[in-house]
Each structure stands twice: as structure tokens, then as C-alpha cells.
Amino acid sequence: MHERMSFHDPDSDLSRLHRAGGEPVAIDGRTREVIRQALALAEESEGVFDPTVAAEFVADAVLPRPSGSSCVDPQASWRDIELLDAPFARLCRPLWIDLGGIAKGYAADRALDVLRRRGIASATVNAGGDIARFGECPEPIAVDPGSGDGAAAVIELQDAAVATSSTAPADPRTHRAHWHGRHRRPVPPGRSATVVASSCCIADALTKIVLADADIGIAMLNRRDAMAWMFDGNAWTEIGHA
């Protein structure tokens, strides 16, 4: 799954789309599903979540420049990604897609689905901090805001998923890896967002939305009966539904 959605792998579905010059490209069904969810979240968040901010990441040296692809159209956005009849997709303008804000959560959800189908009664999947769990008993999960001052919190996770994103103030490259998609500007440093939702894919994406625009983030949390904890460097604040 990783190689299909990798921004770095020259043979990934994303890299082939970047090089296709607007022509349709056959992509894996899992890549298609993640793109579909990313586009739905982009529309609902009014562009706050935008998987095409990869151009800004490349300019900041957070991501490498894709080889063999055209320069990005500065007017391009998520609206220029077109899902055609399966298995095809195409880019209506030159752009670069990065699914790093959602794909890891999707992978955790799929791993948990496999365990359920095999009759496992209780399980937790941890995909680099994006955690999904099912079972009768809750599991305590430590949440680290990345502040380095011992401000970690503990939550009880049961039949749900949790994801955390932060903008570490000590590392400019790290905090500039989170952007407001519509305004095309980095999220201010020193923030952390932890989201609990029904799926890890949604929790993963919502952390970026809440970090970038709290008002839109809260509205989306409420629609999904999800909740979040924000850390501003000093204290935790709970937002969204319990």
C-alpha cells in the first residue's frame, strides 16, 4: 500500500499521475479510495484540507521535487484532481499530490479490518502514532503534543481511533509541514491537535484541519460526533463532541 501512495517512489500511483501531463492514469483501488476521501474532506473543509499543498512542501524542502513532472500551476488545487471511471484518474492542471495527511490513518483502518475479519476479539493498530482500536475493553493511550516539557496526556480508546499532529516550535521544517490549504500558508508553530473519531483516516485528516482553522474544524468534529484536544504550549483545551 505504501509504495502505491508514496510521494517519493517514482513508480507510485502519485508519481505516475504527476508525470502524465493530464492524461488518464490507471491507479490502485486503494489509492483511488484515499484520494476520494481526501477530495471529500477538501470540499467539506472549504479547502482548508488540500492534498495539493505538496508544492509548498517541495519549496520548503520538506518533500523532494518529483522527477520528470511539469512545474506546478500556481492556480492548481484539489478541484483539479479528477477521478474518472475506475481505475482511472487524471490531473486537470499540473500539480503534485501528497496523501501524507490521510494515508497513514487509512492504512491503520484497513489493518484493523483484516484483524476483525479473522475473528480477533480485540486489537490495537499503531501506525506511527495514528492508532485504531476495537474490542470490549478500553486501552489507555498516551498523547504527546511534541512540546518536550512532559505535557503528555492519557486518553481511554475503545472502538475508535486517535491521531495527533503538531507544529514543533524548535524545528521550522517540522512546523511548516502543516499548511492551511485555502490560504496557502503554514500553521503557526507551537500547536498540537489530537482527534478521536470513528476511523483513523478521518482522525488523521481532522488533526490538520483543526490545527489550520479551529472554526471549520469544530464544525466538522461536531458533524462526525468526534472530539479533539488542542495544546497551545501551555494547556490542553477540549473541543467538539464528547
Helices and strands as residue ranges (DSSP letters): H 2-5, H 13-19, E 25-26, H 29-44, H 54-59, G 78-80, E 81-83, E 88-91, H 103-117, E 123-127, E 130-134, E 139-143, E 153-157, E 160-167, H 172-175, E 179-180, E 185-186, E 191-197, H 200-212, H 214-223, E 227-231, E 236-240
